[in-house]
């Protein structure tokens, strides 16, 4: 299965929504807390071309974006093919 990374903070409703969507689909993900780990924040900024909002979601090498982008992939039926 493709690795999923969710860059998030502890107080972020959109992060929670993204993680809930992934859980409902039975998809495992690795959470990177950028509010408690400055190195992870720098990593996120570098990988996203300085996107500062969370969540920032990666599926494999693909930068999905935030929760809305993830939700739109799911609604379009494209999330399953991206994770397979």
C-alpha positions in Angstrom: 0.0 0.0 0.0 1.1 3.5 -0.7 2.4 5.6 2.2 0.2 8.4 3.3 1.6 11.3 5.3 -0.6 14.0 7.0 1.2 17.1 8.3 -1.0 18.5 11.0 -1.3 20.4 14.3 -3.1 19.4 17.5 -5.8 22.0 17.2 -7.0 21.7 13.6 -10.6 20.7 12.6 -9.6 20.2 9.0 -6.8 17.9 10.1 -9.3 15.9 12.1 -11.6 15.7 9.1 -8.8 14.5 6.8 -7.7 11.8 9.3 -11.3 10.7 9.9 -11.9 10.3 6.1 -8.7 8.2 5.8 -9.8 6.1 8.9 -13.3 5.5 7.4 -11.6 4.2 4.3 -9.4 1.9 6.3 -6.3 3.7 5.2 -3.2 3.8 7.4 -1.4 7.1 7.6 1.6 8.7 9.3 0.9 11.9 11.2 3.6 14.6 11.3 2.8 17.2 14.0 4.3 20.5 12.8 3.2 22.3 16.0 5.4 20.2 18.2 8.4 19.5 15.9 10.1 22.3 14.1 12.0 19.9 11.9 8.7 18.5 10.6 7.4 22.0 9.9 10.5 22.8 7.9 10.2 19.5 6.0 6.5 20.3 5.2 7.4 23.8 4.0 10.2 22.4 1.8 8.0 19.6 0.3 5.0 21.9 -0.4 6.8 25.0 -1.7 6.1 26.9 1.5 2.5 26.0 2.1 1.9 27.0 5.7 -1.7 25.7 6.2 -2.5 22.3 7.6 -3.3 19.7 6.8 -0.8 19.0 4.0 -1.4 15.5 2.7 0.9 13.3 0.7 0.0 10.0 -0.9 3.2 8.4 -2.0 5.1 11.2 -3.8 1.9 13.0 -4.8 1.1 16.2 -2.9 -2.7 16.1 -2.5 -3.0 19.4 -0.7 -5.4 19.9 2.2 -8.6 18.4 3.4 -10.8 19.9 0.7 -8.5 18.4 -2.0 -8.6 15.0 -0.3 -12.4 15.1 -0.1 -12.7 16.1 -3.7 -10.5 13.2 -4.7 -12.8 10.9 -2.8 -15.9 12.3 -4.3 -14.5 12.0 -7.8 -13.6 8.3 -7.1 -9.9 9.0 -7.6 -8.6 8.4 -4.1 -8.8 4.7 -4.3 -6.6 4.6 -7.4 -4.1 7.0 -5.9 -3.6 4.8 -2.9 -3.4 1.5 -4.7 
